Amino acid sequence: CEDCGKSLIGECKLHGPLIRAKDRVIPSRARLTLPHYLTLRVLELRAGNQQILGVFAKKGIQKRTQFGPYVGQLSTKLTCYDESRLVLQVLKDGGKYFLDTPNEDCGNWMMFVRLARNQEEQTLVAYQHCGEVYFTTVKPIEPHTELKVWYAADYAKFMEASAVFIKEESDVSPLPAVAKEPVDPWICSSCGSTFASFALLESHQCIHKDRV
């Protein structure tokens, strides 16, 4: 205590406790990487003050907008699993590794993007390119819309998952999930052909455009 000049264990009984000044709270690395036109919203508060977050658009985002690469730690085992997020893996140096994000200081904002339960709410597609994972918009995203992602067709095969994921509210099975039959497949308006993913439909429609 600087007032009475004594070295004490704990608070000074004569002059009382010190006035504690707290450091300013600094956002995590993942939160600091969030683009200015995106925002995080708390969707649910679980036991232990655990926040369930979602990524929302603050303004309109064009189709074919690419985000990434996804930042995570390469790991042979997945240490952090969340049933509302995609499990991601990459192929590097001949080995298959998980992109693990055990905490917010090990990843970027893409770790907060939740998986799409059906085609209607899917706004992003995840795919691997040059050993990195990127998310790209598959449709224009309106303001206040949540960004939700699922695997591209080729990446779904790599992840041994369904190209189209339909998740019921009561379904809490781990990912990658057992392949399910596609519901409401993507349909070509020109010829009526059906496809398991938007990416396949888009490639098919390019053929029609070339013919025209």
C-alpha positions as CSV (number, residue, x, y, z in Angstrom):
1,C,0.0,0.0,0.0
2,E,1.5,3.3,-1.1
3,D,-0.4,5.2,1.6
4,C,0.9,3.3,4.6
5,G,4.1,1.9,3.0
6,K,3.3,-1.7,3.9
7,S,3.6,-4.8,1.7
8,L,0.3,-6.7,2.3
9,I,-1.3,-9.9,1.1
10,G,-4.6,-8.8,-0.3
11,E,-6.3,-5.5,0.4
12,C,-5.2,-2.8,2.9
13,K,-7.6,-2.9,5.8
14,L,-6.9,0.8,6.5
15,H,-7.0,2.4,3.1
16,G,-9.2,-0.2,1.3
17,P,-9.0,-1.8,-2.1
18,L,-7.3,-0.3,-5.2
19,I,-9.4,1.2,-8.0
20,R,-9.1,-1.3,-10.8
21,A,-8.9,-0.1,-14.4
22,K,-9.8,-2.7,-17.0
23,D,-8.2,-3.0,-20.4
24,R,-10.3,-2.1,-23.4
25,V,-12.0,-5.2,-24.9
26,I,-10.5,-5.9,-28.3
27,P,-12.6,-7.9,-30.9
28,S,-11.2,-11.2,-31.9
29,R,-9.3,-11.7,-35.2
30,A,-12.3,-13.3,-36.8
31,R,-14.6,-10.4,-36.0
32,L,-12.0,-7.8,-37.1
33,T,-11.9,-9.4,-40.6
34,L,-15.6,-9.0,-41.2
35,P,-16.2,-6.9,-44.4
36,H,-17.9,-3.5,-43.7
37,Y,-21.1,-4.5,-45.5
38,L,-21.6,-7.6,-43.3
39,T,-22.6,-7.8,-39.7
40,L,-22.8,-10.5,-36.9
41,R,-26.1,-11.0,-35.1
42,V,-26.8,-13.1,-32.0
43,L,-29.4,-15.6,-33.0
44,E,-29.5,-17.6,-29.7
45,L,-28.0,-17.5,-26.3
46,R,-27.3,-20.9,-24.8
47,A,-26.2,-22.1,-21.4
48,G,-22.9,-20.7,-20.2
49,N,-23.5,-17.5,-22.2
50,Q,-22.6,-19.2,-25.4
51,Q,-23.7,-17.1,-28.4
52,I,-25.0,-18.6,-31.6
53,L,-24.1,-16.1,-34.3
54,G,-25.1,-15.6,-37.9
55,V,-23.6,-13.4,-40.7
56,F,-26.0,-10.9,-42.3
57,A,-25.8,-8.5,-45.2
58,K,-26.1,-4.8,-44.4
59,K,-26.5,-4.0,-48.1
60,G,-27.2,-5.8,-51.3
61,I,-24.5,-8.2,-52.5
62,Q,-24.2,-9.3,-56.2
63,K,-24.3,-12.8,-57.4
64,R,-20.8,-14.3,-58.1
65,T,-19.2,-12.4,-55.3
66,Q,-16.3,-14.4,-53.9
67,F,-15.2,-14.4,-50.2
68,G,-12.1,-16.0,-48.9
69,P,-10.0,-17.8,-48.5
70,Y,-11.3,-19.4,-45.3
71,V,-8.7,-19.1,-42.5
72,G,-8.2,-22.0,-40.2
73,Q,-5.6,-24.3,-38.7
74,L,-4.7,-27.4,-40.7
75,S,-5.4,-30.5,-38.6
76,T,-5.7,-34.2,-39.1
77,K,-8.5,-34.2,-36.5
78,L,-11.4,-31.9,-36.0
79,T,-11.2,-30.4,-32.5
80,C,-14.0,-27.9,-32.8
81,Y,-17.3,-29.2,-34.1
82,D,-20.5,-27.2,-34.5
83,E,-23.6,-28.8,-36.1
84,S,-24.6,-25.5,-37.5
85,R,-21.4,-24.9,-39.4
86,L,-19.8,-26.7,-42.4
87,V,-17.0,-29.2,-41.9
88,L,-14.2,-28.1,-44.3
89,Q,-11.2,-30.0,-45.5
90,V,-8.5,-29.3,-48.0
91,L,-6.0,-31.4,-50.0
92,K,-2.4,-30.2,-49.4
93,D,0.9,-32.0,-50.3
94,G,-1.0,-35.2,-50.9
95,G,-2.8,-35.2,-47.5
96,K,-6.3,-34.4,-46.5
97,Y,-6.6,-31.9,-43.7
98,F,-9.4,-30.3,-41.7
99,L,-9.6,-26.5,-41.6
100,D,-10.0,-26.3,-37.8
101,T,-11.1,-23.1,-36.0
102,P,-10.8,-23.9,-32.2
103,N,-11.3,-20.2,-31.3
104,E,-12.0,-16.8,-32.9
105,D,-8.3,-15.9,-33.0
106,C,-7.4,-18.8,-35.3
107,G,-9.9,-18.0,-38.1
108,N,-11.6,-15.3,-40.0
109,W,-15.3,-14.2,-40.2
110,M,-16.2,-17.1,-42.5
111,M,-16.2,-19.4,-39.5
112,F,-19.4,-17.7,-38.4
113,V,-21.4,-18.6,-41.6
114,R,-24.0,-21.2,-40.9
115,L,-24.9,-24.1,-43.2
116,A,-28.0,-23.9,-45.4
117,R,-30.7,-26.4,-44.5
118,N,-32.3,-26.3,-48.0
119,Q,-31.8,-24.7,-51.4
120,E,-34.2,-21.8,-50.7
121,E,-32.0,-20.4,-47.9
122,Q,-28.6,-21.2,-49.5
123,T,-26.9,-18.0,-50.6
124,L,-23.3,-19.3,-50.8
125,V,-21.4,-22.3,-52.2
126,A,-18.2,-23.6,-50.7
127,Y,-15.4,-25.0,-52.9
128,Q,-11.7,-25.7,-52.9
129,H,-9.3,-23.9,-55.2
130,C,-5.5,-24.2,-55.1
131,G,-5.5,-25.7,-51.6
132,E,-7.9,-23.0,-50.2
133,V,-11.6,-22.9,-49.5
134,Y,-13.7,-20.0,-50.8
135,F,-17.4,-19.0,-50.6
136,T,-19.2,-17.5,-53.6
137,T,-22.7,-16.1,-53.7
138,V,-25.1,-18.2,-55.9
139,K,-27.8,-15.5,-56.0
140,P,-28.1,-11.8,-55.3
141,I,-28.3,-11.3,-51.5
142,E,-30.8,-8.7,-50.2
143,P,-30.0,-6.5,-47.2
144,H,-30.8,-8.1,-43.8
145,T,-30.5,-11.6,-45.3
146,E,-28.4,-14.2,-43.6
147,L,-25.5,-15.7,-45.5
148,K,-25.8,-19.5,-45.5
149,V,-23.5,-22.0,-47.3
150,W,-23.4,-25.5,-48.6
151,Y,-20.8,-27.5,-50.7
152,A,-20.4,-27.1,-54.4
153,A,-21.0,-30.4,-56.3
154,D,-17.4,-31.4,-56.8
155,Y,-16.5,-30.3,-53.3
156,A,-19.4,-32.3,-51.9
157,K,-17.9,-35.5,-53.5
158,F,-14.5,-34.6,-51.9
159,M,-16.2,-34.2,-48.6
160,E,-18.2,-37.4,-49.1
161,A,-21.4,-35.4,-48.5
162,S,-24.7,-34.8,-50.4
163,A,-24.6,-32.2,-53.2
164,V,-27.9,-30.9,-51.7
165,F,-28.4,-30.9,-48.0
166,I,-31.9,-30.9,-46.5
167,K,-31.8,-30.6,-42.7
168,E,-34.9,-31.0,-40.6
169,E,-35.2,-29.0,-37.4
170,S,-35.0,-32.1,-35.3
171,D,-32.0,-33.5,-37.3
172,V,-28.8,-33.0,-35.3
173,S,-26.7,-35.7,-37.1
174,P,-23.0,-34.8,-37.5
175,L,-21.5,-33.5,-40.7
176,P,-20.6,-34.5,-43.3
177,A,-24.0,-36.1,-43.3
178,V,-25.1,-39.3,-45.0
179,A,-26.2,-38.4,-48.5
180,K,-29.9,-37.7,-48.7
181,E,-32.1,-37.7,-51.8
182,P,-32.3,-34.2,-53.2
183,V,-35.6,-32.4,-52.6
184,D,-36.8,-29.7,-55.0
185,P,-33.9,-30.2,-57.5
186,W,-32.7,-27.3,-59.6
187,I,-34.7,-27.3,-62.8
188,C,-33.7,-25.8,-66.2
189,S,-36.4,-23.5,-67.5
190,S,-35.4,-24.1,-71.1
191,C,-35.5,-27.9,-71.3
192,G,-36.8,-29.1,-68.0
193,S,-33.7,-31.1,-67.0
194,T,-33.0,-31.4,-63.2
195,F,-29.8,-31.0,-61.4
196,A,-28.5,-31.7,-57.9
197,S,-26.9,-28.2,-57.4
198,F,-27.1,-24.7,-58.6
199,A,-23.5,-24.9,-60.0
200,L,-24.5,-27.8,-62.2
201,L,-27.6,-26.0,-63.5
202,E,-25.6,-22.9,-64.2
203,S,-23.0,-24.8,-66.2
204,H,-25.9,-26.5,-68.2
205,Q,-27.5,-23.1,-68.9
206,C,-24.3,-21.9,-70.4
207,I,-24.8,-24.6,-73.1
208,H,-28.2,-23.1,-74.0
209,K,-26.7,-19.6,-74.2
210,D,-23.9,-20.9,-76.5
211,R,-26.5,-22.5,-78.8
212,V,-28.5,-19.3,-79.0
